[in-house]
Amino acid sequence: MIFIMAGTGQVGRATIDSLISQGIPASAVVAGTRDVQKATGLPADVQIRRADYKDRLSMEVAFRGSETLILIPTKTMPAPRCVEHGNALDAAKAAGVKRIVFLSLQAATPQSLFIVASFILFAESATRLCGLEWTIARMSLYTDPVAEWVPDLVRMGRLPYPVTDARIAFVSRANIANSLAVIARRADLNGRILELTGPAALSMPELANVISDSTGAPIRFETITDAEYREMCRKDRLPEEIIEILSTMYRAAEAQEFSHVSPAVELLTGKPAESVGSAISRLQPMTRGLPRLEISTSNTRA
């Protein structure tokens, strides 16, 4: 069996769908979740088990009978994430899991400016040294939040980010999910570290042009300061710890930590990685033709 932790998040659900589409029986797929009562809308016959990253025993019980465990991290701060990951590895060993597939980040270096890198470095090292078989998939930043932000960008007529020279190889959640499903099925990838990226590393002016081309609305890129970005986040009532994560993520992007382009998505799935323009058209099919309207507050989608 293949266990997805957590199986009810956006990437987790998409990975479950991809596993089934790739021929894995739904009955051989397990979705882990903190609250089984909220685990609705999953494919029929997919098993649902309570598993909480903060509760090692709950994971040990839930993981029993699973050979492969896909670990998709939570969005908590780095220190608690380290505890959560350690809990998951301990539970996996106790439950008899044979293999770990860990979704990591490109910013997995000691020099990273991204505050989450401290967790990633711990998690990758702990995974490699846990005594189980493993594969690590380092992803770039998601395309999807940008696509979800598009209606607001069209109305604003601008793309505000606290960067100047950043290039980002945006990758869609669909590509991540399809790749994770393939990796989970392929034992020949044990001991490998793969990079999952989009087909090109876009500058922010290029990203603005792609959004303009996809929507038919003129969008200009606008560099803003870190202080201005933080204030935008506060207007959106984001918690300070999330603001710190986002702010340092853009510092890392400015340092080109998400700019490397890898062919792994295509090599794994047999299909080219999805471009930003394609993802926008898929996720926002009704955006073209929306009127421009300057608004006083800004959406702070990552």
Order of alpha helices (4+ residues) and beta strands (2+ residues): beta-alpha-beta-beta-alpha-beta-alpha-beta-alpha-beta-alpha-beta-beta-alpha-beta-beta-alpha-beta-alpha-alpha-alpha-alpha
